[in-house]
Amino acid sequence: MSIIKPVNSFQGTRDVSRPVERVDNVRHAAQDFRRDMLSHPKVQYYESFELIRVPYPSKYGYLNAFTGFSSFVHLVNRVFIIQFNSDEGIKTMLVSPMDWENQRDTPYFKRLVDRAGVAAPAQEALTTRKTSTVPEVLERVGLRPEDVDYITYDHMHTVNLRRWLGADGQPAELPNARLLIMRDEWDCATAPIPWQNQWFCPGGLVGIPEEKIIFLDEDVILGDGSVALVRTPGHTEGNHSIVAHTDGGLFVTSENGVSLDNYAPALSRIPKLAEYADVTGAEVVLNGNTQEMAVEQYISMVQEKAIAGPSSIDERIPNMALSSESDGFWLFPGTRPTFRMGSLKFGELKPS
């Protein structure tokens, strides 16, 4: 049996022209998909690790809703290690393994540094916290680089793959890993129009051997069905969300939102988010730095919420484990989220 199997739970749900009908269709399909996922086994191991904290514009993080004084929120980028069972034994996947040491040329963030001029080192020291790297995380838990079978990202903003997968004669640090990616996300990331390219790392995908890439054209489940990759277009054209069945329930990883407040704005204490939700009737607030498909992103966030189900932290919020989650920071007043998922761990790692 194949490790990667297509699923058609959401097939046709977005085909109707009326947006509100698409929301309803996707929500109902997501509830059915959730029940099916919960009937499958749980992952062997699931744990998230902080890599780096960086400033990110609040006007993007809470699109059209934030009216506080701070121009930035503080994003905590995490890598997730997931092990799942398959007919070929246990497989290890890294979700969002950001090579932040080699992604600094992403145009938007490079401009922030250039504008700071001679003050850039001091500004970076003040606003950026470099917690760990992917190799350090692997060493800490007892995994060798060659133990990693797959890597995936919910979207490809800022990503540089060359270190992990090798390129142009540069050896791969994750020699057995293959990238799982939606085909339209790869196409968008390798041939963006100008305002899109501000968020992609120049050259970060150039020269990657084709045999290192597994292109996906539909939703898939992995191995024994404890993990799924579900298309959730919006933040980017080929955005997908990672769903994992754990002892803590179904966790959905995405960057369609930058905090749990994005998914429950009516409960938020962040300035004006609750008012925005009340005035507009919106049940989610978008993370919209490029706004490629805003309507579809709204629908995708509803989809993610319905798949995730209620959190054990507070049943009013969804069980989202965001790849980049906002946290409070003294330099960015008024941006501390009302709810935080933080780091997570379930199950036990099976080292090689």
MINU-526884 format. One line per field, with one value per residue (C-alpha): residue number from 1; residue in three letters; chain; x negated, y, z. Coordinates in nm, 3 decimals. Example, Ala and Ser with C-alpha at 12.3 -4.5 7.8 and 13.67 -1.06 7.14 Angstrom:
BEGIN
i = c(1	2)
aa = c(ALA	SER)
ch = c(A	A)
u = c(-1.230	-1.367)
v = c(-0.450	-0.106)
w = c(0.780	0.714)
end
This chain:
BEGIN
i = c(1	2	3	4	5	6	7	8	9	10	11	12	13	14	15	16	17	18	19	20	21	22	23	24	25	26	27	28	29	30	31	32	33	34	35	36	37	38	39	40	41	42	43	44	45	46	47	48	49	50	51	52	53	54	55	56	57	58	59	60	61	62	63	64	65	66	67	68	69	70	71	72	73	74	75	76	77	78	79	80	81	82	83	84	85	86	87	88	89	90	91	92	93	94	95	96	97	98	99	100	101	102	103	104	105	106	107	108	109	110	111	112	113	114	115	116	117	118	119	120	121	122	123	124	125	126	127	128	129	130	131	132	133	134	135	136	137	138	139	140	141	142	143	144	145	146	147	148	149	150	151	152	153	154	155	156	157	158	159	160	161	162	163	164	165	166	167	168	169	170	171	172	173	174	175	176	177	178	179	180	181	182	183	184	185	186	187	188	189	190	191	192	193	194	195	196	197	198	199	200	201	202	203	204	205	206	207	208	209	210	211	212	213	214	215	216	217	218	219	220	221	222	223	224	225	226	227	228	229	230	231	232	233	234	235	236	237	238	239	240	241	242	243	244	245	246	247	248	249	250	251	252	253	254	255	256	257	258	259	260	261	262	263	264	265	266	267	268	269	270	271	272	273	274	275	276	277	278	279	280	281	282	283	284	285	286	287	288	289	290	291	292	293	294	295	296	297	298	299	300	301	302	303	304	305	306	307	308	309	310	311	312	313	314	315	316	317	318	319	320	321	322	323	324	325	326	327	328	329	330	331	332	333	334	335	336	337	338	339	340	341	342	343	344	345	346	347	348	349	350	351	352)
aa = c(MET	SER	ILE	ILE	LYS	PRO	VAL	ASN	SER	PHE	GLN	GLY	THR	ARG	ASP	VAL	SER	ARG	PRO	VAL	GLU	ARG	VAL	ASP	ASN	VAL	ARG	HIS	ALA	ALA	GLN	ASP	PHE	ARG	ARG	ASP	MET	LEU	SER	HIS	PRO	LYS	VAL	GLN	TYR	TYR	GLU	SER	PHE	GLU	LEU	ILE	ARG	VAL	PRO	TYR	PRO	SER	LYS	TYR	GLY	TYR	LEU	ASN	ALA	PHE	THR	GLY	PHE	SER	SER	PHE	VAL	HIS	LEU	VAL	ASN	ARG	VAL	PHE	ILE	ILE	GLN	PHE	ASN	SER	ASP	GLU	GLY	ILE	LYS	THR	MET	LEU	VAL	SER	PRO	MET	ASP	TRP	GLU	ASN	GLN	ARG	ASP	THR	PRO	TYR	PHE	LYS	ARG	LEU	VAL	ASP	ARG	ALA	GLY	VAL	ALA	ALA	PRO	ALA	GLN	GLU	ALA	LEU	THR	THR	ARG	LYS	THR	SER	THR	VAL	PRO	GLU	VAL	LEU	GLU	ARG	VAL	GLY	LEU	ARG	PRO	GLU	ASP	VAL	ASP	TYR	ILE	THR	TYR	ASP	HIS	MET	HIS	THR	VAL	ASN	LEU	ARG	ARG	TRP	LEU	GLY	ALA	ASP	GLY	GLN	PRO	ALA	GLU	LEU	PRO	ASN	ALA	ARG	LEU	LEU	ILE	MET	ARG	ASP	GLU	TRP	ASP	CYS	ALA	THR	ALA	PRO	ILE	PRO	TRP	GLN	ASN	GLN	TRP	PHE	CYS	PRO	GLY	GLY	LEU	VAL	GLY	ILE	PRO	GLU	GLU	LYS	ILE	ILE	PHE	LEU	ASP	GLU	ASP	VAL	ILE	LEU	GLY	ASP	GLY	SER	VAL	ALA	LEU	VAL	ARG	THR	PRO	GLY	HIS	THR	GLU	GLY	ASN	HIS	SER	ILE	VAL	ALA	HIS	THR	ASP	GLY	GLY	LEU	PHE	VAL	THR	SER	GLU	ASN	GLY	VAL	SER	LEU	ASP	ASN	TYR	ALA	PRO	ALA	LEU	SER	ARG	ILE	PRO	LYS	LEU	ALA	GLU	TYR	ALA	ASP	VAL	THR	GLY	ALA	GLU	VAL	VAL	LEU	ASN	GLY	ASN	THR	GLN	GLU	MET	ALA	VAL	GLU	GLN	TYR	ILE	SER	MET	VAL	GLN	GLU	LYS	ALA	ILE	ALA	GLY	PRO	SER	SER	ILE	ASP	GLU	ARG	ILE	PRO	ASN	MET	ALA	LEU	SER	SER	GLU	SER	ASP	GLY	PHE	TRP	LEU	PHE	PRO	GLY	THR	ARG	PRO	THR	PHE	ARG	MET	GLY	SER	LEU	LYS	PHE	GLY	GLU	LEU	LYS	PRO	SER)
ch = c(A	A	A	A	A	A	A	A	A	A	A	A	A	A	A	A	A	A	A	A	A	A	A	A	A	A	A	A	A	A	A	A	A	A	A	A	A	A	A	A	A	A	A	A	A	A	A	A	A	A	A	A	A	A	A	A	A	A	A	A	A	A	A	A	A	A	A	A	A	A	A	A	A	A	A	A	A	A	A	A	A	A	A	A	A	A	A	A	A	A	A	A	A	A	A	A	A	A	A	A	A	A	A	A	A	A	A	A	A	A	A	A	A	A	A	A	A	A	A	A	A	A	A	A	A	A	A	A	A	A	A	A	A	A	A	A	A	A	A	A	A	A	A	A	A	A	A	A	A	A	A	A	A	A	A	A	A	A	A	A	A	A	A	A	A	A	A	A	A	A	A	A	A	A	A	A	A	A	A	A	A	A	A	A	A	A	A	A	A	A	A	A	A	A	A	A	A	A	A	A	A	A	A	A	A	A	A	A	A	A	A	A	A	A	A	A	A	A	A	A	A	A	A	A	A	A	A	A	A	A	A	A	A	A	A	A	A	A	A	A	A	A	A	A	A	A	A	A	A	A	A	A	A	A	A	A	A	A	A	A	A	A	A	A	A	A	A	A	A	A	A	A	A	A	A	A	A	A	A	A	A	A	A	A	A	A	A	A	A	A	A	A	A	A	A	A	A	A	A	A	A	A	A	A	A	A	A	A	A	A	A	A	A	A	A	A	A	A	A	A	A	A	A	A	A	A	A	A	A	A	A	A	A	A	A	A	A	A	A	A	A	A	A	A	A	A	A	A	A	A	A	A)
u = c(0.000	-0.129	-0.248	-0.081	0.286	0.533	0.857	1.156	1.339	1.345	1.388	1.638	1.703	1.572	1.724	2.035	2.022	2.182	1.910	2.139	2.239	1.873	1.823	2.112	2.002	1.646	1.753	1.977	1.713	1.453	1.673	1.704	1.331	1.262	1.472	1.290	0.946	1.037	1.122	0.764	0.465	0.268	-0.080	-0.374	-0.528	-0.451	-0.657	-0.718	-1.032	-1.093	-1.349	-1.340	-1.129	-1.101	-0.894	-0.610	-0.378	-0.060	0.132	0.074	0.111	0.461	0.572	0.814	0.889	0.592	0.593	0.333	0.023	-0.236	-0.348	-0.466	-0.377	-0.640	-0.621	-0.754	-0.858	-0.851	-0.956	-0.739	-0.870	-0.601	-0.648	-0.374	-0.338	-0.320	-0.350	-0.719	-0.769	-0.786	-0.836	-0.971	-0.852	-0.961	-0.696	-0.822	-1.197	-1.301	-1.667	-1.650	-2.027	-2.000	-1.669	-1.773	-1.765	-1.385	-1.320	-1.065	-1.278	-1.599	-1.444	-1.369	-1.736	-1.856	-1.634	-1.783	-2.132	-2.407	-2.149	-2.051	-2.265	-2.131	-1.775	-1.806	-1.954	-1.659	-1.373	-1.497	-1.555	-1.749	-1.651	-1.763	-1.835	-1.690	-2.015	-2.032	-1.674	-1.742	-2.052	-1.863	-1.596	-1.838	-1.758	-2.024	-1.978	-1.945	-1.648	-1.424	-1.202	-0.988	-0.974	-0.678	-0.573	-0.221	-0.346	-0.681	-0.726	-1.091	-1.185	-1.537	-1.558	-1.911	-2.071	-1.823	-1.780	-2.105	-2.143	-2.403	-2.660	-2.590	-2.530	-2.198	-2.208	-1.890	-2.010	-1.701	-1.436	-1.184	-0.966	-0.587	-0.435	-0.125	-0.218	-0.055	-0.252	-0.578	-0.474	-0.379	-0.699	-0.929	-0.758	-0.592	-0.477	-0.656	-0.445	-0.450	-0.827	-0.883	-0.808	-1.006	-1.377	-1.573	-1.730	-1.598	-1.437	-1.685	-1.871	-1.677	-1.694	-1.355	-1.375	-1.376	-1.027	-0.690	-0.429	-0.074	0.237	0.495	0.547	0.359	0.332	-0.002	-0.085	0.176	0.397	0.276	0.148	0.309	0.209	0.519	0.535	0.624	0.560	0.556	0.242	0.075	0.227	0.096	0.125	0.190	0.252	0.097	0.341	0.209	0.406	0.244	0.331	0.431	0.680	0.644	0.390	0.396	0.082	0.100	0.005	0.340	0.352	0.071	0.248	0.550	0.712	0.727	0.953	1.164	1.164	1.491	1.308	0.993	0.855	0.624	0.735	1.044	1.041	1.359	1.522	1.424	1.579	1.897	1.935	1.853	1.979	1.644	1.562	1.193	0.936	0.687	0.309	0.285	-0.057	0.005	0.385	0.369	0.705	0.870	1.215	1.066	0.845	1.151	1.311	0.987	0.965	1.323	1.219	0.917	1.128	1.383	1.117	0.929	1.228	1.219	0.896	0.838	0.710	1.052	1.330	1.426	1.104	0.989	0.704	0.464	0.086	-0.039	-0.372	-0.439	-0.250	-0.242	-0.353	-0.358	-0.667	-0.732	-0.835	-0.507	-0.238	0.118	0.026	0.022	0.272	0.563	0.485	0.160	0.099	-0.277	-0.502	-0.347	-0.457	-0.268	-0.390	-0.745	-1.013	-1.142	-1.512	-1.697)
v = c(0.000	0.345	0.573	0.869	0.815	1.066	1.156	1.328	1.453	1.812	1.739	1.981	2.177	2.502	2.462	2.670	3.040	3.178	3.228	3.166	2.832	2.741	2.818	2.591	2.312	2.316	2.335	2.030	1.833	1.929	1.794	1.463	1.461	1.522	1.224	1.006	1.122	1.051	0.693	0.639	0.559	0.830	0.942	0.771	1.104	1.474	1.759	2.123	2.325	2.698	2.810	3.190	3.494	3.775	4.092	4.077	4.362	4.369	4.518	4.188	3.955	4.087	4.213	4.507	4.437	4.554	4.920	4.914	5.131	4.864	4.821	4.468	4.144	3.898	3.567	3.244	3.011	2.642	2.316	2.010	1.653	1.396	1.020	0.804	0.436	0.291	-0.043	0.041	0.108	0.435	0.747	1.077	1.410	1.764	2.033	2.388	2.321	2.681	2.738	3.087	3.126	3.122	3.297	3.649	3.767	3.744	4.092	4.220	4.144	4.250	4.593	4.626	4.562	4.798	5.078	5.042	5.105	5.114	5.050	4.715	4.491	4.658	4.647	4.278	4.199	4.374	4.232	3.887	3.588	3.300	3.001	2.700	2.555	2.248	2.046	2.137	2.019	1.687	1.629	1.717	1.452	1.187	1.188	1.174	1.388	1.072	0.962	1.230	1.087	1.388	1.762	1.987	2.350	2.487	2.746	2.850	3.211	3.275	2.907	2.809	2.436	2.416	2.322	2.045	1.888	1.987	2.185	2.253	2.022	2.127	1.810	1.762	1.787	1.576	1.319	1.094	1.362	1.444	1.752	1.710	2.012	2.108	2.149	2.492	2.615	2.513	2.687	3.004	3.007	2.949	3.200	3.473	3.811	4.114	4.173	3.801	3.775	4.002	3.703	3.428	3.372	3.447	3.131	2.925	2.668	2.680	2.365	2.128	1.777	1.678	1.336	1.515	1.658	1.483	1.698	1.673	1.766	1.682	1.621	1.318	1.103	0.957	0.609	0.467	0.773	0.955	1.249	1.437	1.724	1.922	2.195	2.528	2.795	3.158	3.277	3.147	2.977	2.633	2.660	2.334	2.249	1.962	1.757	1.516	1.285	1.299	1.223	1.590	1.555	1.667	1.945	2.157	2.348	2.648	3.013	3.131	3.291	3.411	3.348	3.171	3.516	3.501	3.199	3.330	3.710	3.758	3.647	3.851	4.119	4.248	4.603	4.609	4.244	4.164	4.484	4.396	4.051	4.203	4.473	4.251	3.916	3.762	3.440	3.460	3.733	3.672	3.678	3.873	3.987	3.905	3.862	3.636	3.468	3.640	3.483	3.136	3.204	3.289	2.962	2.773	2.909	2.796	2.459	2.441	2.527	2.261	1.993	2.086	2.092	2.246	2.290	2.145	2.492	2.644	2.471	2.803	2.808	2.557	2.310	2.499	2.453	2.742	2.722	3.084	3.192	3.546	3.604	3.911	4.133	4.448	4.645	4.560	4.665	4.549	4.245	3.970	3.706	3.618	3.249	3.069	2.707	2.719	2.415	2.070	1.711	1.383	1.026	0.895	0.932	0.613	0.683	0.494)
w = c(0.000	-0.089	0.193	0.023	-0.060	-0.211	-0.033	-0.190	0.119	-0.010	-0.380	-0.535	-0.216	-0.369	-0.713	-0.648	-0.730	-0.412	-0.146	0.151	0.000	-0.037	0.332	0.429	0.194	0.321	0.686	0.655	0.463	0.725	1.003	0.819	0.750	1.118	1.220	0.970	1.087	1.448	1.348	1.228	1.454	1.628	1.533	1.701	1.803	1.766	1.909	1.823	1.889	1.879	1.621	1.606	1.698	1.446	1.398	1.146	1.044	1.251	0.958	0.776	1.072	1.151	0.813	0.835	1.201	1.413	1.523	1.801	1.816	1.740	1.381	1.450	1.625	1.745	1.556	1.704	1.422	1.511	1.352	1.413	1.421	1.339	1.326	1.178	1.103	0.753	0.575	0.536	0.905	1.097	0.886	1.016	0.879	0.959	0.926	0.864	0.904	0.846	0.763	0.911	0.887	0.506	0.445	0.529	0.166	0.147	-0.003	0.247	0.551	0.376	0.317	0.688	0.762	0.489	0.617	0.963	0.819	1.078	1.350	1.195	1.423	1.736	1.604	1.520	1.860	2.023	1.817	1.709	1.935	1.780	1.989	1.791	1.447	1.283	1.316	1.685	1.735	1.561	1.773	2.091	2.034	1.908	1.535	1.267	0.956	0.748	0.962	0.809	0.534	0.444	0.490	0.420	0.464	0.475	0.224	0.077	0.192	0.293	0.244	0.134	0.057	-0.075	0.257	0.335	-0.011	-0.183	-0.504	-0.775	-0.621	-0.263	-0.058	0.117	0.495	0.505	0.251	0.250	0.283	0.010	-0.007	-0.004	-0.178	-0.372	-0.736	-0.766	-0.463	-0.629	-0.951	-0.763	-0.557	-0.856	-1.088	-0.878	-1.000	-0.845	-0.536	-0.457	-0.489	-0.190	0.032	-0.140	-0.069	-0.388	-0.525	-0.236	-0.466	-0.753	-0.846	-0.620	-0.775	-0.912	-0.747	-0.411	-0.472	-0.446	-0.617	-0.487	-0.684	-0.418	-0.048	0.083	0.393	0.494	0.617	0.853	0.819	1.129	0.920	0.632	0.406	0.312	0.049	0.212	-0.051	0.051	0.221	-0.094	-0.398	-0.305	0.072	0.254	0.618	0.809	1.017	1.281	1.510	1.855	2.216	2.231	1.947	1.586	1.548	1.233	1.134	0.904	0.872	0.742	1.087	1.315	1.645	1.785	1.797	1.415	1.450	1.739	1.696	1.886	2.203	2.142	2.372	2.098	2.012	1.788	1.680	1.872	1.747	1.391	1.430	1.573	1.307	1.008	1.133	1.041	1.224	1.130	1.061	0.781	0.787	0.465	0.353	-0.013	-0.030	-0.331	-0.265	0.030	-0.010	-0.040	0.262	0.471	0.363	0.433	0.786	0.853	0.712	0.943	1.247	1.168	1.117	1.434	1.665	2.013	2.206	2.552	2.650	2.591	2.399	2.239	2.033	1.769	1.814	1.585	1.612	1.400	1.221	1.318	1.630	1.765	2.121	2.339	2.340	2.540	2.231	2.058	2.308	2.263	2.054	2.317	2.200	2.421	2.371	2.290	2.197	2.263	2.229	2.215	2.273	2.237	2.215	2.217	1.951	1.793	1.730	1.458)
end
